């Protein structure tokens, strides 16, 4: 099973989500072609109601502990309640360009 498929399965099994968008952004970084090391994850769930962003992220980290300890180098998290997601027009900020370790 691919890392992306495993991430999606674990999140969907670990919490009720109304929206999940997973993007492999590895190609934007200095890694070999076909890598699965850098991801952007948007999760919309009522489970986030009343939680500060750090608690939302910790909930996702707990579900993906094995992946974060292994193949996943970076995980950009965007977590919203359904109401927050609707207020944003169902859109999350894009990831910034990789600085590529060039010292900029």
NORNORMO-V244230 format. One record per backbone hydrogen bond with DSSP energy under -1.0 kcal/mol. NH is the residue of the N-H (numbers start at 1). CO is the residue of the C=O. If there is no record, write none. Layout:
nh & co
NH & CO
NH & CO
//
This chain:
nh & co
6 & 2
7 & 3
8 & 4
9 & 5
10 & 6
11 & 7
12 & 8
13 & 9
14 & 10
15 & 11
18 & 44
19 & 44
21 & 42
23 & 40
25 & 38
28 & 25
29 & 26
31 & 29
35 & 32
39 & 74
40 & 23
41 & 76
42 & 21
43 & 78
44 & 19
45 & 80
48 & 45
49 & 46
51 & 48
56 & 52
57 & 53
58 & 54
59 & 55
60 & 56
61 & 57
62 & 58
63 & 59
64 & 60
68 & 64
69 & 65
72 & 67
73 & 37
74 & 37
76 & 39
78 & 41
80 & 43
85 & 81
86 & 82
87 & 83
88 & 84
89 & 86
90 & 85
102 & 99
//
